[in-house]
Amino acid sequence: MSPEEPHPARTAAPAGAHAGHRQDHGAEAHEHSHLDPMDARVRALETLLVAQGYVEPAAVDRLIETYETRVGPHHGAAVVARAWADPGFRARLERDATAAIASMGFGGRQGEHMVAVFNSPQEHHLVVCTLCSCYPWPVLGLPPVWYKSAPYRSRAVREPRAVLADFGLRLPETTRLRVWDSTAEIRYLVVPMRPTGTEGWDEARLARLVTRDSMIGTGLALAPGDLARGDAAGGPGPAAGPASSGGAGTP
């Protein structure tokens, strides 16, 4: 239950104060008009908690900075690359993802109970949180805006193949789709298929093929040719890049 705010005092305001008050609220309303309902609720709750002294703004900023710059999809990409390169690690990841991921030094809040699901030519996995936006922060960082949106959360369950098509990913009709609903107790990491033509690659090179979306299931890992073109163009690393149709590979 949120604290009850005191009733405002009924005192006369100085001249011009009401005009300034209207201007302030106009700017605030303009800012909130760009937020979706969930973000607006979070912003309002944060403002209330800060005003009541329950939360330090600097602490919130540090938490956001950590997950935006220090923790991110590059952690998940390293996990996937090791699973591709090391059969023993893959077996441990499949058996106990939380422990396997922790063995690489990745863990913490929102990643206490992890499950890894493995794509294959016969089966493709897609992750969603239908309730809110549960997401494996230690390996993927902060969730993208679309992951938290109501259309994705509802349509991913009802029509997953259509959702994948929206991301530019069209799978063969023979490929079975499985949708996993993240909860406060369990978070999922999709291990995409390893692209062909990467035999002999080391883990660091393999990790560059792993996109964030491929670890959610809305994309595939990049093909070696995609990586070469990205290097030539001087583009950003693929782990946090947009969805890519990628290329066929091995589980």
C-alpha atoms as an extended CHARMM CRD file, in Angstrom:
* protein
*
       251  EXT
         1         1  MET       CA              0.0000000000        0.0000000000        0.0000000000  PROA      1               0.0000000000
         2         2  SER       CA              1.4630000000        3.3870000000       -0.9830000000  PROA      2               0.0000000000
         3         3  PRO       CA              1.8080000000        6.0730000000        1.7010000000  PROA      3               0.0000000000
         4         4  GLU       CA             -1.1060000000        8.5140000000        1.8570000000  PROA      4               0.0000000000
         5         5  GLU       CA             -0.1410000000       12.0320000000        0.8400000000  PROA      5               0.0000000000
         6         6  PRO       CA             -1.2900000000       14.8530000000        3.1320000000  PROA      6               0.0000000000
         7         7  HSD       CA             -4.0910000000       17.0760000000        1.8930000000  PROA      7               0.0000000000
         8         8  PRO       CA             -2.6100000000       20.2940000000        0.4530000000  PROA      8               0.0000000000
         9         9  ALA       CA             -2.9860000000       23.4100000000        2.5960000000  PROA      9               0.0000000000
        10        10  ARG       CA             -5.7250000000       25.7630000000        1.4230000000  PROA      10              0.0000000000
        11        11  THR       CA             -3.6910000000       28.9750000000        1.4420000000  PROA      11              0.0000000000
        12        12  ALA       CA             -3.6410000000       31.7230000000       -1.1010000000  PROA      12              0.0000000000
        13        13  ALA       CA             -0.9170000000       31.4400000000       -3.6930000000  PROA      13              0.0000000000
        14        14  PRO       CA              1.3210000000       34.3410000000       -4.6200000000  PROA      14              0.0000000000
        15        15  ALA       CA              0.5020000000       36.2670000000       -7.7660000000  PROA      15              0.0000000000
        16        16  GLY       CA              1.6420000000       34.4090000000      -10.8600000000  PROA      16              0.0000000000
        17        17  ALA       CA              2.1050000000       31.1640000000       -8.9910000000  PROA      17              0.0000000000
        18        18  HSD       CA             -0.9020000000       29.4880000000      -10.5980000000  PROA      18              0.0000000000
        19        19  ALA       CA              0.3570000000       30.3310000000      -14.0670000000  PROA      19              0.0000000000
        20        20  GLY       CA              3.7350000000       28.8260000000      -13.2560000000  PROA      20              0.0000000000
        21        21  HSD       CA              2.0280000000       25.8110000000      -11.7210000000  PROA      21              0.0000000000
        22        22  ARG       CA              0.0660000000       25.2510000000      -14.9280000000  PROA      22              0.0000000000
        23        23  GLN       CA              3.2370000000       25.6010000000      -16.9930000000  PROA      23              0.0000000000
        24        24  ASP       CA              5.0680000000       23.0460000000      -14.8440000000  PROA      24              0.0000000000
        25        25  HSD       CA              2.2590000000       20.5380000000      -15.1490000000  PROA      25              0.0000000000
        26        26  GLY       CA              2.0500000000       21.1920000000      -18.8610000000  PROA      26              0.0000000000
        27        27  ALA       CA              5.7200000000       20.3000000000      -19.2830000000  PROA      27              0.0000000000
        28        28  GLU       CA              5.2870000000       17.2310000000      -17.0560000000  PROA      28              0.0000000000
        29        29  ALA       CA              2.2250000000       16.1130000000      -19.0060000000  PROA      29              0.0000000000
        30        30  HSD       CA              4.1320000000       16.5940000000      -22.2570000000  PROA      30              0.0000000000
        31        31  GLU       CA              6.9670000000       14.4140000000      -20.9270000000  PROA      31              0.0000000000
        32        32  HSD       CA              4.6080000000       11.6720000000      -19.7270000000  PROA      32              0.0000000000
        33        33  SER       CA              2.7300000000       11.7180000000      -23.0360000000  PROA      33              0.0000000000
        34        34  HSD       CA              5.7510000000        9.9830000000      -24.5570000000  PROA      34              0.0000000000
        35        35  LEU       CA              5.6800000000        7.1530000000      -21.9980000000  PROA      35              0.0000000000
        36        36  ASP       CA              3.6960000000        3.9610000000      -22.3100000000  PROA      36              0.0000000000
        37        37  PRO       CA              1.3490000000        3.1850000000      -19.3800000000  PROA      37              0.0000000000
        38        38  MET       CA              3.8310000000        0.8450000000      -17.6540000000  PROA      38              0.0000000000
        39        39  ASP       CA              6.7070000000        3.3510000000      -17.8800000000  PROA      39              0.0000000000
        40        40  ALA       CA              4.4300000000        6.1530000000      -16.6690000000  PROA      40              0.0000000000
        41        41  ARG       CA              3.4390000000        4.1020000000      -13.6160000000  PROA      41              0.0000000000
        42        42  VAL       CA              7.0950000000        3.3010000000      -12.8620000000  PROA      42              0.0000000000
        43        43  ARG       CA              8.0430000000        6.9790000000      -13.2140000000  PROA      43              0.0000000000
        44        44  ALA       CA              5.2190000000        8.0310000000      -10.8790000000  PROA      44              0.0000000000
        45        45  LEU       CA              6.1570000000        5.3860000000       -8.2900000000  PROA      45              0.0000000000
        46        46  GLU       CA              9.8270000000        6.3900000000       -8.4240000000  PROA      46              0.0000000000
        47        47  THR       CA              8.8890000000       10.0580000000       -7.9510000000  PROA      47              0.0000000000
        48        48  LEU       CA              6.7110000000        9.2110000000       -4.9420000000  PROA      48              0.0000000000
        49        49  LEU       CA              9.3610000000        7.0120000000       -3.2950000000  PROA      49              0.0000000000
        50        50  VAL       CA             12.0480000000        9.6640000000       -3.7860000000  PROA      50              0.0000000000
        51        51  ALA       CA              9.7630000000       12.3820000000       -2.4010000000  PROA      51              0.0000000000
        52        52  GLN       CA              9.0000000000       10.2690000000        0.6910000000  PROA      52              0.0000000000
        53        53  GLY       CA             12.6850000000        9.5540000000        1.2490000000  PROA      53              0.0000000000
        54        54  TYR       CA             12.4980000000        5.8000000000        0.6590000000  PROA      54              0.0000000000
        55        55  VAL       CA             14.8000000000        5.8300000000       -2.3720000000  PROA      55              0.0000000000
        56        56  GLU       CA             17.9320000000        7.8120000000       -3.1220000000  PROA      56              0.0000000000
        57        57  PRO       CA             17.9530000000        9.1380000000       -6.7220000000  PROA      57              0.0000000000
        58        58  ALA       CA             21.6960000000        8.4930000000       -6.9430000000  PROA      58              0.0000000000
        59        59  ALA       CA             21.1640000000        4.8270000000       -6.0390000000  PROA      59              0.0000000000
        60        60  VAL       CA             18.5780000000        4.4700000000       -8.8070000000  PROA      60              0.0000000000
        61        61  ASP       CA             20.9630000000        6.1100000000      -11.2800000000  PROA      61              0.0000000000
        62        62  ARG       CA             23.7800000000        3.7560000000      -10.2860000000  PROA      62              0.0000000000
        63        63  LEU       CA             21.5510000000        0.7050000000      -10.7390000000  PROA      63              0.0000000000
        64        64  ILE       CA             20.4340000000        1.8320000000      -14.1920000000  PROA      64              0.0000000000
        65        65  GLU       CA             24.0060000000        2.6830000000      -15.1970000000  PROA      65              0.0000000000
        66        66  THR       CA             25.1710000000       -0.7780000000      -14.1400000000  PROA      66              0.0000000000
        67        67  TYR       CA             22.6560000000       -2.6150000000      -16.2870000000  PROA      67              0.0000000000
        68        68  GLU       CA             22.9960000000       -0.2360000000      -19.2320000000  PROA      68              0.0000000000
        69        69  THR       CA             26.7910000000       -0.1670000000      -19.5080000000  PROA      69              0.0000000000
        70        70  ARG       CA             28.3880000000       -2.9370000000      -17.4360000000  PROA      70              0.0000000000
        71        71  VAL       CA             25.8550000000       -5.7450000000      -17.7200000000  PROA      71              0.0000000000
        72        72  GLY       CA             24.2970000000       -6.5440000000      -21.0630000000  PROA      72              0.0000000000
        73        73  PRO       CA             23.8350000000       -8.9790000000      -23.9510000000  PROA      73              0.0000000000
        74        74  HSD       CA             27.5940000000       -9.4720000000      -24.2410000000  PROA      74              0.0000000000
        75        75  HSD       CA             27.3670000000      -11.6510000000      -21.1180000000  PROA      75              0.0000000000
        76        76  GLY       CA             24.7000000000      -13.8500000000      -22.6720000000  PROA      76              0.0000000000
        77        77  ALA       CA             26.6770000000      -13.9700000000      -25.9250000000  PROA      77              0.0000000000
        78        78  ALA       CA             29.6830000000      -15.3070000000      -24.0200000000  PROA      78              0.0000000000
        79        79  VAL       CA             27.5090000000      -18.0220000000      -22.4530000000  PROA      79              0.0000000000
        80        80  VAL       CA             26.1150000000      -19.0560000000      -25.8420000000  PROA      80              0.0000000000
        81        81  ALA       CA             29.5460000000      -19.0620000000      -27.4600000000  PROA      81              0.0000000000
        82        82  ARG       CA             30.9080000000      -21.3580000000      -24.7520000000  PROA      82              0.0000000000
        83        83  ALA       CA             27.9390000000      -23.7020000000      -25.1730000000  PROA      83              0.0000000000
        84        84  TRP       CA             28.6980000000      -23.8500000000      -28.9110000000  PROA      84              0.0000000000
        85        85  ALA       CA             32.4120000000      -24.4890000000      -28.4010000000  PROA      85              0.0000000000
        86        86  ASP       CA             32.3910000000      -26.7320000000      -25.3140000000  PROA      86              0.0000000000
        87        87  PRO       CA             30.0640000000      -29.7780000000      -25.2800000000  PROA      87              0.0000000000
        88        88  GLY       CA             30.6930000000      -30.2850000000      -21.5760000000  PROA      88              0.0000000000
        89        89  PHE       CA             29.5870000000      -26.7610000000      -20.7520000000  PROA      89              0.0000000000
        90        90  ARG       CA             26.5540000000      -27.1570000000      -23.0050000000  PROA      90              0.0000000000
        91        91  ALA       CA             25.5180000000      -30.2350000000      -21.0200000000  PROA      91              0.0000000000
        92        92  ARG       CA             25.9160000000      -28.3320000000      -17.7300000000  PROA      92              0.0000000000
        93        93  LEU       CA             23.9580000000      -25.3870000000      -19.1160000000  PROA      93              0.0000000000
        94        94  GLU       CA             21.1420000000      -27.6940000000      -20.1490000000  PROA      94              0.0000000000
        95        95  ARG       CA             21.1480000000      -29.4640000000      -16.7800000000  PROA      95              0.0000000000
        96        96  ASP       CA             21.5170000000      -26.4310000000      -14.4700000000  PROA      96              0.0000000000
        97        97  ALA       CA             21.6730000000      -23.1090000000      -16.2910000000  PROA      97              0.0000000000
        98        98  THR       CA             21.9240000000      -21.0520000000      -13.1180000000  PROA      98              0.0000000000
        99        99  ALA       CA             25.0690000000      -22.8460000000      -11.9470000000  PROA      99              0.0000000000
       100       100  ALA       CA             26.6410000000      -22.9760000000      -15.4110000000  PROA      100             0.0000000000
       101       101  ILE       CA             26.1230000000      -19.2450000000      -15.9530000000  PROA      101             0.0000000000
       102       102  ALA       CA             27.4170000000      -18.4790000000      -12.4460000000  PROA      102             0.0000000000
       103       103  SER       CA             30.5850000000      -20.4480000000      -13.2320000000  PROA      103             0.0000000000
       104       104  MET       CA             31.3600000000      -17.7390000000      -15.8100000000  PROA      104             0.0000000000
       105       105  GLY       CA             30.9150000000      -15.0250000000      -13.1920000000  PROA      105             0.0000000000
       106       106  PHE       CA             27.4420000000      -13.8890000000      -14.2770000000  PROA      106             0.0000000000
       107       107  GLY       CA             24.6240000000      -13.7630000000      -11.7650000000  PROA      107             0.0000000000
       108       108  GLY       CA             22.5960000000      -11.5640000000       -9.4750000000  PROA      108             0.0000000000
       109       109  ARG       CA             19.1580000000      -10.0360000000       -9.2870000000  PROA      109             0.0000000000
       110       110  GLN       CA             16.6800000000      -11.2230000000      -11.9170000000  PROA      110             0.0000000000
       111       111  GLY       CA             18.9160000000      -14.1770000000      -12.7070000000  PROA      111             0.0000000000
       112       112  GLU       CA             18.6280000000      -16.3250000000       -9.6030000000  PROA      112             0.0000000000
       113       113  HSD       CA             16.7900000000      -19.1470000000      -11.4060000000  PROA      113             0.0000000000
       114       114  MET       CA             17.7690000000      -19.5510000000      -15.0510000000  PROA      114             0.0000000000
       115       115  VAL       CA             16.6900000000      -22.1140000000      -17.6410000000  PROA      115             0.0000000000
       116       116  ALA       CA             18.4240000000      -22.4830000000      -21.0070000000  PROA      116             0.0000000000
       117       117  VAL       CA             16.4330000000      -23.6960000000      -24.0140000000  PROA      117             0.0000000000
       118       118  PHE       CA             18.1750000000      -24.8070000000      -27.1940000000  PROA      118             0.0000000000
       119       119  ASN       CA             17.0280000000      -24.1130000000      -30.7330000000  PROA      119             0.0000000000
       120       120  SER       CA             17.2720000000      -26.8250000000      -33.3610000000  PROA      120             0.0000000000
       121       121  PRO       CA             16.0450000000      -27.2990000000      -36.9390000000  PROA      121             0.0000000000
       122       122  GLN       CA             12.9830000000      -29.0260000000      -35.4920000000  PROA      122             0.0000000000
       123       123  GLU       CA             12.1820000000      -26.5860000000      -32.6660000000  PROA      123             0.0000000000
       124       124  HSD       CA             12.4630000000      -22.8380000000      -32.1170000000  PROA      124             0.0000000000
       125       125  HSD       CA             12.0100000000      -21.1490000000      -28.7380000000  PROA      125             0.0000000000
       126       126  LEU       CA             10.5240000000      -17.7250000000      -28.0010000000  PROA      126             0.0000000000
       127       127  VAL       CA             10.5400000000      -15.9800000000      -24.6100000000  PROA      127             0.0000000000
       128       128  VAL       CA              7.9220000000      -13.5710000000      -23.3130000000  PROA      128             0.0000000000
       129       129  CYS       CA              6.6040000000      -12.3240000000      -19.9930000000  PROA      129             0.0000000000
       130       130  THR       CA              2.8390000000      -12.1150000000      -20.2560000000  PROA      130             0.0000000000
       131       131  LEU       CA              2.4160000000      -10.6290000000      -16.7680000000  PROA      131             0.0000000000
       132       132  CYS       CA              4.9060000000       -7.7500000000      -16.8550000000  PROA      132             0.0000000000
       133       133  SER       CA              8.5010000000       -7.7160000000      -18.1110000000  PROA      133             0.0000000000
       134       134  CYS       CA             10.4580000000      -10.4240000000      -16.2720000000  PROA      134             0.0000000000
       135       135  TYR       CA             13.8290000000      -10.6410000000      -17.9990000000  PROA      135             0.0000000000
       136       136  PRO       CA             17.2760000000      -12.1960000000      -17.2740000000  PROA      136             0.0000000000
       137       137  TRP       CA             19.1850000000       -9.0070000000      -16.4730000000  PROA      137             0.0000000000
       138       138  PRO       CA             22.5700000000      -10.6200000000      -15.6130000000  PROA      138             0.0000000000
       139       139  VAL       CA             22.9410000000      -12.0830000000      -19.1210000000  PROA      139             0.0000000000
       140       140  LEU       CA             20.8760000000       -9.7140000000      -21.2820000000  PROA      140             0.0000000000
       141       141  GLY       CA             20.9110000000       -6.3860000000      -19.4350000000  PROA      141             0.0000000000
       142       142  LEU       CA             17.8040000000       -4.2050000000      -19.4650000000  PROA      142             0.0000000000
       143       143  PRO       CA             14.8310000000       -5.4020000000      -21.5450000000  PROA      143             0.0000000000
       144       144  PRO       CA             14.1020000000       -3.6350000000      -24.8320000000  PROA      144             0.0000000000
       145       145  VAL       CA             11.0050000000       -1.4420000000      -24.9790000000  PROA      145             0.0000000000
       146       146  TRP       CA              9.1590000000       -3.8110000000      -27.3160000000  PROA      146             0.0000000000
       147       147  TYR       CA              9.6170000000       -6.7210000000      -24.8770000000  PROA      147             0.0000000000
       148       148  LYS       CA              7.6030000000       -4.7900000000      -22.2760000000  PROA      148             0.0000000000
       149       149  SER       CA              4.8880000000       -3.6970000000      -24.6920000000  PROA      149             0.0000000000
       150       150  ALA       CA              1.3520000000       -5.0610000000      -24.3920000000  PROA      150             0.0000000000
       151       151  PRO       CA              1.1500000000       -6.1370000000      -28.0850000000  PROA      151             0.0000000000
       152       152  TYR       CA              4.2590000000       -8.3230000000      -27.8170000000  PROA      152             0.0000000000
       153       153  ARG       CA              3.2370000000       -9.8020000000      -24.4730000000  PROA      153             0.0000000000
       154       154  SER       CA             -0.1790000000      -10.8310000000      -25.7730000000  PROA      154             0.0000000000
       155       155  ARG       CA              0.5670000000      -11.7590000000      -29.3830000000  PROA      155             0.0000000000
       156       156  ALA       CA              3.6790000000      -13.8260000000      -28.6440000000  PROA      156             0.0000000000
       157       157  VAL       CA              1.4520000000      -16.4350000000      -27.0320000000  PROA      157             0.0000000000
       158       158  ARG       CA             -1.5000000000      -16.2590000000      -29.4300000000  PROA      158             0.0000000000
       159       159  GLU       CA              0.3320000000      -15.9720000000      -32.7390000000  PROA      159             0.0000000000
       160       160  PRO       CA              4.0810000000      -16.4790000000      -32.2670000000  PROA      160             0.0000000000
       161       161  ARG       CA              4.7580000000      -17.1520000000      -35.9400000000  PROA      161             0.0000000000
       162       162  ALA       CA              3.2160000000      -13.7970000000      -36.8880000000  PROA      162             0.0000000000
       163       163  VAL       CA              5.2710000000      -12.0380000000      -34.2060000000  PROA      163             0.0000000000
       164       164  LEU       CA              8.4670000000      -13.5830000000      -35.5680000000  PROA      164             0.0000000000
       165       165  ALA       CA              7.4910000000      -12.4140000000      -39.0460000000  PROA      165             0.0000000000
       166       166  ASP       CA              7.2110000000       -8.8730000000      -37.6650000000  PROA      166             0.0000000000
       167       167  PHE       CA             10.8660000000       -9.1970000000      -36.6570000000  PROA      167             0.0000000000
       168       168  GLY       CA             11.7790000000      -10.4060000000      -40.1440000000  PROA      168             0.0000000000
       169       169  LEU       CA             12.1560000000      -14.0200000000      -39.0510000000  PROA      169             0.0000000000
       170       170  ARG       CA             10.2550000000      -16.5940000000      -41.1070000000  PROA      170             0.0000000000
       171       171  LEU       CA             10.8220000000      -20.1850000000      -40.1030000000  PROA      171             0.0000000000
       172       172  PRO       CA              9.8450000000      -23.3100000000      -42.0540000000  PROA      172             0.0000000000
       173       173  GLU       CA              6.3180000000      -24.4940000000      -41.3170000000  PROA      173             0.0000000000
       174       174  THR       CA              7.8270000000      -27.7860000000      -40.1590000000  PROA      174             0.0000000000
       175       175  THR       CA              9.6720000000      -26.0270000000      -37.3240000000  PROA      175             0.0000000000
       176       176  ARG       CA              7.7610000000      -26.2860000000      -34.0600000000  PROA      176             0.0000000000
       177       177  LEU       CA              7.4640000000      -23.0850000000      -32.0080000000  PROA      177             0.0000000000
       178       178  ARG       CA              7.5780000000      -23.1750000000      -28.2170000000  PROA      178             0.0000000000
       179       179  VAL       CA              6.7530000000      -20.0910000000      -26.1860000000  PROA      179             0.0000000000
       180       180  TRP       CA              8.1790000000      -19.7550000000      -22.6800000000  PROA      180             0.0000000000
       181       181  ASP       CA              6.5180000000      -17.4020000000      -20.1900000000  PROA      181             0.0000000000
       182       182  SER       CA              9.0600000000      -15.8540000000      -17.8320000000  PROA      182             0.0000000000
       183       183  THR       CA              8.0140000000      -15.3370000000      -14.2320000000  PROA      183             0.0000000000
       184       184  ALA       CA              9.4380000000      -13.8480000000      -11.0680000000  PROA      184             0.0000000000
       185       185  GLU       CA             10.7740000000      -17.3450000000      -10.2830000000  PROA      185             0.0000000000
       186       186  ILE       CA             12.2160000000      -18.4580000000      -13.6430000000  PROA      186             0.0000000000
       187       187  ARG       CA             13.9660000000      -16.5800000000      -16.4500000000  PROA      187             0.0000000000
       188       188  TYR       CA             14.8600000000      -18.1380000000      -19.8060000000  PROA      188             0.0000000000
       189       189  LEU       CA             17.8490000000      -17.8710000000      -22.1200000000  PROA      189             0.0000000000
       190       190  VAL       CA             17.4970000000      -19.0760000000      -25.7060000000  PROA      190             0.0000000000
       191       191  VAL       CA             20.6190000000      -20.7240000000      -27.1210000000  PROA      191             0.0000000000
       192       192  PRO       CA             20.3950000000      -20.1600000000      -30.8840000000  PROA      192             0.0000000000
       193       193  MET       CA             21.7770000000      -22.6050000000      -33.4020000000  PROA      193             0.0000000000
       194       194  ARG       CA             25.4490000000      -22.1790000000      -34.2380000000  PROA      194             0.0000000000
       195       195  PRO       CA             25.8260000000      -20.7910000000      -37.7740000000  PROA      195             0.0000000000
       196       196  THR       CA             27.5140000000      -22.9750000000      -40.3500000000  PROA      196             0.0000000000
       197       197  GLY       CA             30.9690000000      -21.9730000000      -41.5000000000  PROA      197             0.0000000000
       198       198  THR       CA             32.2310000000      -21.2660000000      -37.9800000000  PROA      198             0.0000000000
       199       199  GLU       CA             34.1910000000      -24.4660000000      -37.4280000000  PROA      199             0.0000000000
       200       200  GLY       CA             37.4330000000      -23.7370000000      -35.5820000000  PROA      200             0.0000000000
       201       201  TRP       CA             36.3260000000      -20.3160000000      -34.3300000000  PROA      201             0.0000000000
       202       202  ASP       CA             37.2670000000      -19.3960000000      -30.7680000000  PROA      202             0.0000000000
       203       203  GLU       CA             34.6990000000      -18.2700000000      -28.2030000000  PROA      203             0.0000000000
       204       204  ALA       CA             35.4330000000      -14.5600000000      -28.5730000000  PROA      204             0.0000000000
       205       205  ARG       CA             34.8180000000      -14.7020000000      -32.3110000000  PROA      205             0.0000000000
       206       206  LEU       CA             31.7050000000      -16.8340000000      -31.9110000000  PROA      206             0.0000000000
       207       207  ALA       CA             30.2480000000      -14.4490000000      -29.3390000000  PROA      207             0.0000000000
       208       208  ARG       CA             30.1840000000      -11.6730000000      -31.9200000000  PROA      208             0.0000000000
       209       209  LEU       CA             27.5950000000      -13.6610000000      -33.8870000000  PROA      209             0.0000000000
       210       210  VAL       CA             25.1470000000      -13.7770000000      -30.9710000000  PROA      210             0.0000000000
       211       211  THR       CA             22.5230000000      -11.0220000000      -30.9580000000  PROA      211             0.0000000000
       212       212  ARG       CA             20.3120000000      -10.0310000000      -28.0650000000  PROA      212             0.0000000000
       213       213  ASP       CA             17.2210000000      -10.9200000000      -30.0850000000  PROA      213             0.0000000000
       214       214  SER       CA             18.5760000000      -14.3840000000      -30.8680000000  PROA      214             0.0000000000
       215       215  MET       CA             18.7320000000      -15.0310000000      -27.1050000000  PROA      215             0.0000000000
       216       216  ILE       CA             15.0690000000      -13.9860000000      -26.7410000000  PROA      216             0.0000000000
       217       217  GLY       CA             14.0270000000      -15.9630000000      -29.8100000000  PROA      217             0.0000000000
       218       218  THR       CA             12.9320000000      -13.1170000000      -32.0720000000  PROA      218             0.0000000000
       219       219  GLY       CA             16.0240000000      -13.5200000000      -34.2290000000  PROA      219             0.0000000000
       220       220  LEU       CA             18.7900000000      -15.9160000000      -35.2090000000  PROA      220             0.0000000000
       221       221  ALA       CA             22.5290000000      -15.7000000000      -34.6870000000  PROA      221             0.0000000000
       222       222  LEU       CA             24.3550000000      -13.7750000000      -37.3770000000  PROA      222             0.0000000000
       223       223  ALA       CA             25.9390000000      -15.6200000000      -40.2630000000  PROA      223             0.0000000000
       224       224  PRO       CA             29.7210000000      -15.1650000000      -40.7520000000  PROA      224             0.0000000000
       225       225  GLY       CA             29.0240000000      -13.0390000000      -43.8160000000  PROA      225             0.0000000000
       226       226  ASP       CA             26.8520000000      -10.6770000000      -41.7430000000  PROA      226             0.0000000000
       227       227  LEU       CA             29.7100000000      -10.1950000000      -39.3150000000  PROA      227             0.0000000000
       228       228  ALA       CA             32.1610000000       -9.4650000000      -42.1390000000  PROA      228             0.0000000000
       229       229  ARG       CA             29.8340000000       -6.8550000000      -43.6220000000  PROA      229             0.0000000000
       230       230  GLY       CA             29.3530000000       -5.2760000000      -40.2070000000  PROA      230             0.0000000000
       231       231  ASP       CA             33.1220000000       -5.0380000000      -39.7090000000  PROA      231             0.0000000000
       232       232  ALA       CA             33.5350000000       -3.4250000000      -43.1210000000  PROA      232             0.0000000000
       233       233  ALA       CA             30.8620000000       -0.8590000000      -42.2830000000  PROA      233             0.0000000000
       234       234  GLY       CA             32.2970000000       -0.2120000000      -38.8230000000  PROA      234             0.0000000000
       235       235  GLY       CA             28.9700000000       -1.0710000000      -37.2000000000  PROA      235             0.0000000000
       236       236  PRO       CA             28.3360000000       -1.7840000000      -33.5040000000  PROA      236             0.0000000000
       237       237  GLY       CA             28.7640000000       -5.2090000000      -31.9560000000  PROA      237             0.0000000000
       238       238  PRO       CA             25.9220000000       -7.5700000000      -32.7980000000  PROA      238             0.0000000000
       239       239  ALA       CA             25.0830000000       -8.6610000000      -29.2710000000  PROA      239             0.0000000000
       240       240  ALA       CA             22.9040000000       -5.5820000000      -28.7350000000  PROA      240             0.0000000000
       241       241  GLY       CA             21.9010000000       -5.0860000000      -32.3400000000  PROA      241             0.0000000000
       242       242  PRO       CA             18.5490000000       -5.3590000000      -34.0920000000  PROA      242             0.0000000000
       243       243  ALA       CA             16.8550000000       -8.5980000000      -34.9900000000  PROA      243             0.0000000000
       244       244  SER       CA             18.4670000000      -10.4560000000      -37.8570000000  PROA      244             0.0000000000
       245       245  SER       CA             17.2350000000      -13.3350000000      -39.9270000000  PROA      245             0.0000000000
       246       246  GLY       CA             20.7680000000      -14.7390000000      -39.6870000000  PROA      246             0.0000000000
       247       247  GLY       CA             21.5570000000      -18.0460000000      -41.2850000000  PROA      247             0.0000000000
       248       248  ALA       CA             20.8950000000      -21.7280000000      -40.8260000000  PROA      248             0.0000000000
       249       249  GLY       CA             23.2380000000      -23.5020000000      -38.5080000000  PROA      249             0.0000000000
       250       250  THR       CA             23.7530000000      -26.3930000000      -36.1670000000  PROA      250             0.0000000000
       251       251  PRO       CA             22.0900000000      -26.8160000000      -32.7590000000  PROA      251             0.0000000000
